[in-house]
């Protein structure tokens, strides 16, 4: 019998600190698998965020940098300028990091079209700090800072980051994926692979938004939380490719 | 004879039961055994039925499961 699925070598043996059923672990594994398949495991550089994934540098066996809150795209822009152009650089960010405090860095890195990959984990809540409202919290969803559900009149509207960034000229590839069942995890892996391939072809910034669950702060079981992403989050944040420079080049 | 086989590294399992939900043959369950961290770990109850589809390993957030297939 041969092994068809195992823990990727790019992940360390350190047990992950994430809560049971957290989507971060799935995305970590997908990134490691994709980098190994592309043969880039030895020269990948990851930028860890602040948020639940703050310890991502403990789990990846490649070079990792821990950025200040929200500054991962800025750090990776700097890293891009000093390292070998063949190195793959990825930022791993949550919604508080990428869409709130780091919005300026995210937008400006996209405007410059830096040759990096940004992986944006959107679970619509601040996980690490205890379930406060995030910029991506959907209307009507309860959080500790909007206990009767988010009212757009009072708290503003959530941001659709992928759609917003797709209006810019800089980014090369923008896709939103989800991880709530096996087919969607496989699609997410394909999207990550495409994003890294675009970076290898030096076409510019690739941005992958992953709809994630947070069982602890949704106050649900992991299965219920995945179901919430499927039934509530996916209709509000539709999946799909929002920008693909390779297709535009093929059509022109 | 089973087509596939699954192995759990129980020390890493957090008992989230995403693998139990993903298994198309419904042969996984959360056992009454706990690991060093106090989580009730997942286990396979009928390995002969395993088809080695790796759905469980695809959903596992902690890369606990190793899947073998002929």
Contacts between the chains, C-beta under 8 A, distances in Angstrom:
chain1	res1	chain2	res2	distance
A	1	B	4	7.8
A	1	B	5	6.1
A	1	B	68	4.0
A	1	B	69	6.3
A	1	B	70	5.7
A	2	B	68	6.7
A	2	B	69	6.8
A	2	B	70	7.9
A	3	B	66	6.2
A	3	B	67	7.2
A	3	B	68	5.8
A	4	B	52	6.5
A	4	B	54	5.5
A	4	B	67	5.2
A	4	B	68	6.9
A	4	B	69	5.0
A	5	B	54	4.1
A	5	B	57	3.7
A	5	B	58	7.2
A	5	B	65	6.9
A	5	B	66	6.8
A	5	B	67	4.1
A	6	B	57	7.7
A	6	B	63	7.7
A	6	B	66	4.8
A	6	B	67	7.6
A	7	B	9	7.8
A	7	B	63	3.8
A	7	B	66	7.5
A	8	B	63	7.3
A	11	B	63	6.2
A	15	B	11	7.5
A	15	B	12	5.6
A	15	B	37	7.8
A	15	B	62	7.4
A	16	B	61	7.4
A	16	B	62	5.7
A	18	B	61	6.6
A	18	B	62	7.9
A	19	B	14	7.7
A	20	B	14	3.7
A	20	B	15	6.1
A	20	B	16	3.8
A	20	B	39	6.8
A	20	B	61	7.9
A	21	B	14	7.4
A	21	B	16	3.4
A	21	B	17	7.6
A	21	B	18	5.7
A	21	B	61	6.5
A	22	B	61	5.6
A	23	B	61	6.8
A	24	B	61	7.0
A	25	B	60	7.6
A	25	B	61	2.8
A	25	B	62	5.2
A	25	B	63	7.2
A	26	B	59	6.9
A	26	B	60	7.7
A	26	B	61	5.0
A	29	B	60	7.9
A	29	B	61	7.7
A	29	B	63	5.3
A	181	B	22	7.1
A	181	B	59	7.6
A	182	B	22	5.6
A	182	B	55	4.8
A	182	B	58	5.0
A	182	B	59	6.3
A	185	B	58	5.2
A	185	B	59	6.6
A	186	B	58	7.0
A	215	B	16	7.6
A	221	B	17	7.5
A	222	B	16	4.2
A	222	B	17	6.4
A	222	B	18	5.5
A	223	B	17	6.3
A	223	B	18	6.8
A	223	B	21	5.1
A	226	B	18	7.0
A	226	B	21	7.8
